[in-house]
Amino acid sequence: MATVTVQAQIDTVNRLRVAVTAVLDALEDADKPLGVWTSQDYSNAFNADNLAGTPHEGITKDAVANAINSINALKALIAAGHGTNLYKLYWPIR
């Protein structure tokens, strides 16, 4: 078995906590745009042509809808019990 230094263990836990916090914060940050998507009925009203000439050009309504479905699936997974594991390492930096 390899010998791991105390500093290497500290660094690994630090990186993991930063990553876990980023994931949980990102899912929380998605709440507002998801709410706008729903309240503005973008699933019907979204027009990808409005993104022409922006950094988002080429993003389709289906791509956005699929991303929203994936975010909701991640949230469901966290709500099903994995959040307990992640929040043990949550480190609110901001």
ABEGO torsion letter per residue (X at the ends): XBBBBAAAAAAAAAAAAAAAAAAAAAAAAAAAAAAAAAAAGAAAABBAAAABGBAABGBBAAAAAAAAAAAAAAAAAAAAGAAAAAAAABBBAX
